[in-house]
Amino acid sequence: MTEGRTGRRADGRGRRVAVVALLGALLLVPADRVAAQFDAGIPVGSRAPVLTITDLEGKPVDLGAYLGKKPVLIEFWATWCGVCKALLPELERVRKTYGDQIAMIGINITVNDSRERVRRYLTAYRPPFVTLYDETGASSRAYDVPSTAFIVVVDAGGTVVYSGTGEDQDLVTAVKKAVGR
């Protein structure tokens, strides 16, 4: 294993261990206190970062192909995330309500998720989003992702109009802010 000048492991396991430790610590905090503690996440009103992330085949996907064209809903998720699974019916409501008026992207954060595990999940649960696989953590850093099940809604101009986490999010209303109806 090689380490760069920053002292980080070149394979990214150090970041993954830190994220898993953080998520584990959050499970020990009562749910009503967790929501109050999330002061992280990309701020509403800011420009959504445009970056390139890979798909499940390892091909680069430019978020600029989506952002600034029409409203976009992005979920940062993982296969092991129970809250992410609980959000699937709400995501489907968004798809049924807004159809092609909105692009829906699911960015797998890749912590303890192999590409094959993600493929099995997609086959079993059929989430209504285009799936990207962020093995470098670039999108998590750019969007200041505090946890899995973190949702960001961006309007057609590329401005963040909503960000939130948890299974009780009203995503149809959040997307309404971006669509304008």
N, C-alpha and C positions, 0 to 999 in steps of 0.2 A: 504494500500500500504506500502510495506517495502522498506527501503533504506539500501544499503550496506555501507561498509566503505568509498566508493568513493562518496557517496551522490547521486548516480544514482538510479532512480526508477527501481525496480526489473522487471517490465513488459516491459521495453525497450521503453516506449513512449517518454522519454526524448530524446533519439537518433533520433527517428522518427520525432519529432517536430523540432529538429535541422536540419535534412536533408531537410525537407519540407521548412523550413525558408530559407535555403541556395538556394534551387532550385527556390523559389519565388524571391529571390534577384537577381539571375542570369537572370530571365526573364525581369528585368528592365534595363539590360545592353545591348547595341546594339550588334547584332550578330557578327559583325566584331571585336569587342573588346573582346568578350567572348573567342574566339579561342586563342587569344594571352595571355589571363590570365591563361589558364590551364597549369600550370607548375607541376601539380600533376599527379598521375597515376604511375603504376609500370614502372620503367625504362626499355627501350629496352636494351637487353644484360644481364638482371638479370635472375635468376632461377625463374620459375613459382612456387609459393607456392602450396604445396600439402596439402589439408585439407579435412575434411569431412563436407558435407552439406546435408541437407535432401531433399528428393523429395517431390512431392505434397501429398503423403500418410504419410509423416513423417518418412520414412525409411532413414537411413544414406546412403550416396553415397560418396565413396572415390574418390576424383579427381585423385588419383594415378592410378586408373583403366584406365584413359585416358592419363594423362600427362606422357611423356617419352616413349610412345608406338608409337604414330604417331602424326602428327600436329593437333593442337586443336585451334579452334576459340571459344572464350568466349565472350558473350555479357551480360552486367549488365543492366537489363531492368525493366520496370514497365508497367502495363496495361494502365496507364494514360499518358504515355510518347508519345507525338506526334512524336518526332524524332525517337523513337524506331519503331513505326509503319511505318514511312517513310523509314526506313532501311530494311524492310521486302523484297522488291524486290531485293535489293543488296545481302542480305543473301541467297535468292533463287538462284541468279546468282552463288554464291560460291558453293552451293549444286550441281547445274547443271554442273559447270565447273570441280569440284574436286570429287564429289560423295563420295565414301567410303575412299578416300585418307585422308580425314580430319574428325575429330570428331567436332561436333558443339554443344555447351552447352550454354543455356540461363539461367542465374542466376537471378531470380526475387529478387529484393532488399527488397520486402515486405512492403515498406512504403505505407500505405493506400491500400494495396492489400491483400485481404483474399485469402485463397486457392480456395474458390468457384469462386471468381472473376477471378482468374488466369485461372481456368478450362474453364470458359465461353469464355475468350479471346482466349485460345488455340483452342477451338472449332470453333470460328468465324474466326480467322486469320491464323491458322495452320502454325506457324513459323517452319522453318526447323531445329530445335534444340531440344536436350534433355533438359527438363525443371527441374531446381532445385529451391528450395524455401529457401532462406537464412534468416530465421527469427531472427537469432542472430547477423547478420551483420559481421560475421567472415570473409567472403570472401571479403566484401567491405573494411574492414580494411587491410586484407592481400595484396590486390591488389591496395590499395590506390585509390579507385574509386572516381573520382571527380564529376561524374554526371551519370545520366542514359544515355543509348546509348553509354556507354563506351565499346570499343572493345579491346580485347587482343588476339593476335595471338602468339601461342607458337609452336616452331619446335619440331620434333620428339625426340630431346635430352632434352627437357624441358626448353629451353631458350626462353625468350620473344623476338620476332623479330618485333613486331608492337604493338603499343597501340595508340588509338585515340578516339575521340568523335565527334559527329555531324552527320548530315544526308548526307554529301557530301563525305563520306569515300569511297575510291576505295578498297573494301575488296577483290576482286579477285586478284588485284596486291599485297595486303598485304599478302594474303595466299600464293601467288607464292613464297614469300621469305621463307616461312616455308616448302613448298613442294619441292622447288628446281627446278621448271621448269617454 
